[in-house]
Amino acid sequence: MKTPRPVFTALNVLGVVVFAVFAWLQREDDNPAIYEDPSMVDVWIWILFYALIAVAFGMALSGKFPVPLYAMIVAFCLFQFAMTGPGLWANITGEEGFAMTKKSMAPDHAYVEQTREFFGAVIALAAILLLFWQRSTQKSSRS
């Protein structure tokens, strides 16, 4: 089944907007009122990561699909899965019950932020897989 180009255009515009907003929202991760001892390196890594995904969607609007950029984003996702997976597991199996909201990033609740970051990487990976699928669909329709 061939997906019409306007659908891809709409998805790409949505991707640009959503991931630009995600990048913008990451600024709040350095707020000491929310996070104990926030890491500016971590904040900027996530801002740049989400911004790169927004750029990838923007490039797809013009028919460009930079596979090396996709590979870099997938590698970051896999790295984040490895780094935050234990926090997700602790959140799932912990005595307090699963939580993603209503808890600040404190040393005794670090698993909450790790869970959020894990699912951020899941969303990012799904986005890149969508772009890769779009690339293969458009490439095969030209053949």
Backbone as CSV, one residue per row, in Angstrom:
resi,resn,N_x,N_y,N_z,CA_x,CA_y,CA_z,C_x,C_y,C_z
1,MET,0.844,-1.181,0.000,0.000,0.000,0.000,0.887,1.240,0.000
2,LYS,0.625,2.122,-0.910,1.405,3.345,-1.030,0.773,4.443,-0.171
3,THR,1.572,5.014,0.725,1.089,6.106,1.569,1.221,7.405,0.793
4,PRO,0.137,8.179,0.697,0.208,9.428,-0.075,1.181,10.428,0.531
5,ARG,1.827,11.182,-0.323,2.811,12.181,0.096,2.252,13.190,1.107
6,PRO,0.997,13.646,0.982,0.487,14.601,1.982,0.480,14.022,3.405
7,VAL,0.295,12.718,3.523,0.333,12.096,4.852,1.738,12.212,5.430
8,PHE,2.747,11.912,4.607,4.127,12.040,5.068,4.456,13.486,5.411
9,THR,3.990,14.414,4.591,4.240,15.829,4.862,3.656,16.220,6.207
10,ALA,2.429,15.803,6.466,1.791,16.121,7.749,2.551,15.486,8.912
11,LEU,2.961,14.226,8.757,3.724,13.555,9.818,5.066,14.247,10.060
12,ASN,5.708,14.677,8.993,6.997,15.348,9.133,6.865,16.706,9.818
13,VAL,5.842,17.460,9.443,5.602,18.751,10.098,5.306,18.521,11.573
14,LEU,4.465,17.536,11.858,4.156,17.199,13.243,5.426,16.790,13.998
15,GLY,6.278,16.004,13.353,7.535,15.585,13.980,8.441,16.758,14.300
16,VAL,8.549,17.704,13.369,9.366,18.897,13.615,8.845,19.638,14.836
17,VAL,7.543,19.863,14.866,6.937,20.640,15.959,7.071,19.908,17.292
18,VAL,6.705,18.641,17.312,6.728,17.876,18.569,8.139,17.789,19.140
19,PHE,9.115,17.457,18.312,10.474,17.299,18.839,11.136,18.637,19.146
20,ALA,10.740,19.695,18.460,11.224,21.028,18.843,10.665,21.410,20.215
21,VAL,9.410,21.079,20.452,8.807,21.339,21.771,9.496,20.484,22.834
22,PHE,9.745,19.212,22.524,10.461,18.349,23.476,11.819,18.964,23.829
23,ALA,12.537,19.438,22.818,13.846,20.058,23.073,13.682,21.287,23.963
24,TRP,12.686,22.102,23.674,12.436,23.311,24.461,12.117,22.956,25.919
25,LEU,11.324,21.933,26.121,10.926,21.545,27.475,12.095,21.000,28.308
26,GLN,13.122,20.512,27.649,14.271,19.975,28.380,15.010,21.050,29.175
27,ARG,14.795,22.312,28.836,15.430,23.408,29.580,15.099,23.329,31.067
28,GLU,13.915,22.829,31.379,13.442,22.782,32.766,14.187,21.732,33.598
29,ASP,14.913,20.848,32.945,15.623,19.796,33.676,16.787,20.304,34.513
30,ASP,17.119,21.570,34.394,18.193,22.112,35.242,17.633,22.908,36.423
31,ASN,16.332,22.817,36.638,15.673,23.571,37.698,15.948,22.922,39.058
32,PRO,16.729,23.604,39.928,17.044,23.004,41.232,15.829,22.843,42.150
33,ALA,14.739,23.537,41.837,13.521,23.352,42.632,12.875,21.996,42.333
34,ILE,13.183,21.440,41.173,12.616,20.156,40.774,13.639,19.036,40.923
35,TYR,14.874,19.301,40.511,15.907,18.276,40.489,17.018,18.606,41.472
36,GLU,17.402,17.631,42.237,18.506,17.826,43.164,19.815,17.645,42.396
37,ASP,20.665,18.645,42.448,21.957,18.619,41.769,21.817,18.289,40.276
38,PRO,21.113,19.132,39.497,20.901,18.840,38.079,22.204,18.915,37.288
39,SER,22.283,18.105,36.253,23.457,18.061,35.389,23.189,18.857,34.114
40,MET,23.938,19.924,33.906,23.778,20.719,32.685,24.204,19.927,31.449
41,VAL,25.155,19.021,31.613,25.571,18.187,30.483,24.390,17.336,30.026
42,ASP,23.709,16.715,30.981,22.554,15.885,30.653,21.453,16.717,30.004
43,VAL,21.222,17.909,30.524,20.199,18.801,29.958,20.520,19.093,28.495
44,TRP,21.748,19.486,28.223,22.119,19.851,26.849,22.167,18.646,25.917
45,ILE,22.522,17.495,26.425,22.498,16.290,25.583,21.081,16.015,25.101
46,TRP,20.113,16.101,26.019,18.729,15.840,25.640,18.173,16.949,24.757
47,ILE,18.529,18.195,25.002,18.078,19.282,24.128,18.585,19.046,22.704
48,LEU,19.861,18.767,22.567,20.440,18.533,21.241,19.877,17.275,20.594
49,PHE,19.666,16.248,21.396,19.109,14.993,20.876,17.730,15.221,20.260
50,TYR,16.839,15.848,21.007,15.498,16.102,20.474,15.546,17.090,19.313
51,ALA,16.438,18.058,19.358,16.583,19.007,18.249,17.051,18.288,16.983
52,LEU,17.958,17.331,17.122,18.418,16.566,15.957,17.279,15.780,15.323
53,ILE,16.391,15.251,16.148,15.252,14.521,15.596,14.328,15.485,14.859
54,ALA,14.128,16.670,15.415,13.330,17.692,14.722,13.972,18.031,13.375
55,VAL,15.288,18.156,13.350,16.016,18.433,12.100,15.822,17.285,11.109
56,ALA,15.875,16.052,11.595,15.686,14.890,10.718,14.299,14.932,10.073
57,PHE,13.279,15.279,10.847,11.931,15.414,10.271,11.890,16.568,9.268
58,GLY,12.585,17.656,9.577,12.645,18.777,8.648,13.318,18.403,7.339
59,MET,14.381,17.634,7.431,15.074,17.187,6.220,14.188,16.256,5.393
60,ALA,13.398,15.434,6.083,12.495,14.527,5.372,11.456,15.307,4.577
61,LEU,11.098,16.494,5.051,10.159,17.335,4.302,10.679,17.658,2.910
62,SER,12.003,17.788,2.791,12.582,18.093,1.484,13.083,16.835,0.774
63,GLY,12.711,15.660,1.286,13.085,14.405,0.632,14.468,13.909,0.970
64,LYS,15.086,14.484,1.977,16.426,14.047,2.396,16.287,13.162,3.625
65,PHE,16.943,12.019,3.584,16.881,11.050,4.676,18.304,10.660,5.070
66,PRO,18.910,11.404,5.984,20.317,11.191,6.345,20.512,9.952,7.233
67,VAL,20.822,8.828,6.602,20.988,7.572,7.330,22.042,7.681,8.433
68,PRO,23.173,8.369,8.230,24.132,8.491,9.342,23.529,9.196,10.564
69,LEU,22.680,10.192,10.330,22.003,10.866,11.442,21.066,9.890,12.148
70,TYR,20.347,9.087,11.368,19.455,8.079,11.970,20.260,7.101,12.817
71,ALA,21.395,6.672,12.288,22.238,5.717,13.025,22.721,6.321,14.335
72,MET,23.087,7.590,14.304,23.535,8.265,15.519,22.398,8.343,16.545
73,ILE,21.203,8.641,16.091,20.054,8.741,16.994,19.699,7.370,17.560
74,VAL,19.727,6.339,16.723,19.454,4.975,17.209,20.509,4.568,18.237
75,ALA,21.765,4.898,17.983,22.831,4.569,18.941,22.589,5.278,20.275
76,PHE,22.165,6.536,20.222,21.864,7.260,21.452,20.712,6.596,22.191
77,CYS,19.685,6.179,21.451,18.543,5.495,22.078,19.002,4.212,22.776
78,LEU,19.799,3.419,22.096,20.291,2.177,22.691,21.136,2.459,23.929
79,PHE,21.967,3.491,23.855,22.769,3.896,25.017,21.853,4.274,26.181
80,GLN,20.812,5.062,25.893,19.879,5.479,26.946,19.103,4.294,27.514
81,PHE,18.753,3.330,26.678,18.080,2.129,27.191,18.971,1.423,28.205
82,ALA,20.260,1.319,27.869,21.198,0.658,28.778,21.385,1.460,30.071
83,MET,21.426,2.781,29.945,21.660,3.627,31.121,20.419,3.762,32.017
84,THR,19.251,3.803,31.420,18.039,4.080,32.196,17.178,2.846,32.446
85,GLY,17.472,1.766,31.755,16.716,0.524,31.947,16.671,0.054,33.398
86,PRO,17.822,0.086,34.103,17.773,-0.324,35.509,16.841,0.554,36.357
87,GLY,16.769,1.846,36.060,15.849,2.731,36.770,14.397,2.384,36.475
88,LEU,14.119,2.057,35.212,12.772,1.634,34.845,12.417,0.348,35.598
89,TRP,13.357,-0.593,35.616,13.119,-1.855,36.312,12.862,-1.616,37.809
90,ALA,13.653,-0.735,38.417,13.459,-0.402,39.835,12.096,0.250,40.050
91,ASN,11.665,1.041,39.107,10.362,1.695,39.199,9.237,0.669,39.106
92,ILE,9.373,-0.278,38.196,8.342,-1.295,37.997,8.257,-2.229,39.200
93,THR,9.410,-2.621,39.728,9.432,-3.629,40.799,9.529,-3.041,42.195
94,GLY,9.600,-1.711,42.306,9.771,-1.068,43.612,8.560,-1.213,44.519
95,GLU,8.792,-0.978,45.779,7.744,-1.104,46.792,6.724,0.027,46.727
96,GLU,7.120,1.193,46.194,6.226,2.357,46.155,5.245,2.330,44.988
97,GLY,5.389,1.399,44.083,4.529,1.355,42.909,5.085,2.229,41.793
98,PHE,4.676,1.924,40.583,5.177,2.621,39.400,4.762,4.090,39.427
99,ALA,5.716,4.984,39.128,5.430,6.423,39.105,6.273,7.101,38.039
100,MET,5.640,8.006,37.300,6.374,8.848,36.343,6.137,10.320,36.622
101,THR,5.175,10.617,37.472,4.853,12.000,37.797,4.727,12.156,39.304
102,LYS,4.606,13.382,39.720,4.373,13.749,41.119,5.518,13.386,42.062
103,LYS,6.693,13.134,41.488,7.886,12.915,42.305,9.022,13.687,41.665
104,SER,9.785,14.386,42.498,10.901,15.152,41.953,12.109,14.239,41.780
105,MET,13.078,14.747,41.045,14.305,14.008,40.801,15.214,14.184,42.012
106,ALA,15.049,13.335,42.985,15.870,13.340,44.186,16.637,12.023,44.224
107,PRO,17.741,11.974,44.954,18.519,10.741,44.990,17.698,9.501,45.356
108,ASP,16.711,9.675,46.229,15.906,8.506,46.597,14.785,8.216,45.605
109,HIS,14.625,9.049,44.570,13.638,8.818,43.518,14.264,8.932,42.129
110,ALA,15.537,8.651,41.995,16.224,8.792,40.699,15.581,7.919,39.627
111,TYR,14.982,6.817,40.020,14.349,5.909,39.069,13.202,6.577,38.301
112,VAL,12.574,7.599,38.885,11.465,8.277,38.209,11.988,8.999,36.967
113,GLU,13.054,9.768,37.106,13.626,10.463,35.944,14.208,9.470,34.949
114,GLN,14.800,8.391,35.442,15.334,7.385,34.530,14.209,6.733,33.728
115,THR,13.071,6.547,34.339,11.911,6.005,33.629,11.449,6.981,32.559
116,ARG,11.393,8.256,32.895,10.985,9.270,31.919,11.961,9.287,30.740
117,GLU,13.250,9.239,31.038,14.255,9.257,29.975,14.169,7.989,29.126
118,PHE,13.906,6.852,29.745,13.763,5.605,28.996,12.641,5.749,27.969
119,PHE,11.483,6.251,28.404,10.360,6.385,27.483,10.583,7.508,26.472
120,GLY,11.373,8.518,26.820,11.767,9.528,25.840,12.572,8.897,24.715
121,ALA,13.460,7.973,25.076,14.251,7.264,24.073,13.373,6.329,23.240
122,VAL,12.354,5.738,23.850,11.414,4.884,23.098,10.679,5.724,22.052
123,ILE,10.205,6.889,22.454,9.502,7.777,21.518,10.443,8.197,20.386
124,ALA,11.679,8.533,20.731,12.659,8.942,19.719,12.952,7.801,18.747
125,LEU,13.105,6.595,19.269,13.373,5.450,18.407,12.193,5.192,17.477
126,ALA,10.982,5.301,17.992,9.798,5.127,17.145,9.769,6.179,16.036
127,ALA,10.152,7.405,16.361,10.172,8.481,15.362,11.174,8.181,14.254
128,ILE,12.352,7.732,14.631,13.380,7.429,13.628,12.978,6.231,12.784
129,LEU,12.356,5.245,13.406,11.871,4.097,12.635,10.792,4.542,11.632
130,LEU,9.944,5.480,12.032,8.949,6.039,11.124,9.634,6.721,9.935
131,LEU,10.669,7.512,10.211,11.396,8.183,9.132,12.100,7.175,8.225
132,PHE,12.659,6.135,8.811,13.335,5.118,8.001,12.325,4.383,7.126
133,TRP,11.152,4.091,7.688,10.090,3.454,6.905,9.643,4.382,5.780
134,GLN,9.499,5.667,6.090,9.114,6.649,5.070,10.150,6.676,3.960
135,ARG,11.412,6.660,4.325,12.498,6.674,3.341,12.393,5.464,2.417
136,SER,12.201,4.277,3.002,12.120,3.066,2.181,10.876,3.063,1.311
137,THR,9.765,3.609,1.820,8.528,3.669,1.039,8.696,4.625,-0.137
138,GLN,9.277,5.769,0.103,9.441,6.742,-0.984,10.498,6.273,-1.985
139,LYS,11.510,5.577,-1.496,12.546,5.060,-2.379,11.968,3.976,-3.297
140,SER,11.127,3.097,-2.744,10.536,2.023,-3.561,9.494,2.560,-4.528
141,SER,8.842,3.674,-4.195,7.838,4.232,-5.108,8.497,4.905,-6.305
142,ARG,9.759,5.275,-6.170,10.489,5.877,-7.300,10.983,4.831,-8.270
143,SER,11.146,3.592,-7.764,11.699,2.511,-8.607,10.736,2.040,-9.664
